[in-house]
Amino acid sequence: MLRYRQAGSGHVPLRSKLLGRRLDQMRQAANLGEFKLVHSRCHPLKGNRMGKWSADLDGPYGLLFEPVLSDSVLETHDISAFTVIRILQVGVNTHE
C-alpha cells in the first residue's frame, strides 16, 4: 500500500470529492508507479519544482507531493520503487 504523510503541521483544506478520490487511489496503490497507471494525470514537475509530483484535482489545481527516499532506495529513476510519499500542498496551481 502506498502510504502518505502530510508535511508540516496544520490543516490542509480539502478540495471536494476529487481529493478524497486521489487519497483513496494512493492508499490502494502498491507504489507510485501503480498510482500513475490508475491516475494518468499524475506527473513529475519541472523547473523549481523538480523532484515533486502533481496529481490533478480540478482545473489547473492539483495535489502536490514528493516521493520519500528510504534507506533501501537511495537514488532511483524507477517510480515503482517509491512506496511512501509526502503530501506538500493541496489545491496548488502547478501550471504557474
N, C-alpha and C positions, 0 to 999 in steps of 0.2 A: 504494500500500500504506500503510495506517495504521501509523505507527511509534510505539513507546512507549519511554519512558525511566523507569528507576526513580529515584525521588527519594532523595537521601541516599546513605549507604553502608551496607554490611552486608547480611546475608542476609534476604530476605523469605521466611518459611516458606510452603511450598507446601500448598495445601488440596485434596488429591485430584485426581481426573481433571477436575473442573469448572474449576479454574484453568487447566490446560493447554488445555482446550477454549476458554475465553474468550480466552486469548492467541492461539491459532490463528485464532479468528474475527477478532480485531483485526488480525493480520498479513494476512489475506485481504481485509479491508475497505479500500476506497479512501479512506474518510473516516469521521468519527464518525456522520454520517447513515446511511451504509450499514451500519455496525456496529449501530446502533439498530434498523434494519429486520430484521437477522438475529437479533439478541438482543433480543426485545421487553421484557425485564425490565431494560433499561438505561435509567436515568432521571436527570435532574438533581436535585440535593438542594436543600433549603430551609434557612432559618434561618442558624445559624452556619456551615453547610457550603455556603452559596450559592456557585455557581461551580464546584463539584465535582460529579462524577457517580458513580453506582454501577452496577455490573453484578452482578446477583445470582449468588451461588455456591450455598450451601446454607442453608436456613432463613433467618434474618434476616441472615446474613453475606454480605458482598459484596466486590468488588474496587473500591476507592476510587481514583478518578483525576480529573485535571483536564485540559481542553484547553489546549494551549500556543499562545499567540498568536504568530504570526510577523509579520515586518515588513509583509508584504502583507495580513495580516488583523489590523488593529489593534483593531477592535471590531466584532463582528457577532453577530446573533442566528440566523444561518443555520448550523446544525450541520454541514452538508456542507462548510463552509469549513475545518473543522479536520481536519488530516491528521496531526498529532502530538499525543500525549497524554503526560502524566507520571503514572506509577503511584505513588500515595501510600502505600497500605496494602492488605494482603491479609487477608481474614477479619475485617473490621471490621463491627460491628453498626451499620448506618446508621439503624436504627429507634429508637435510644435518644434 
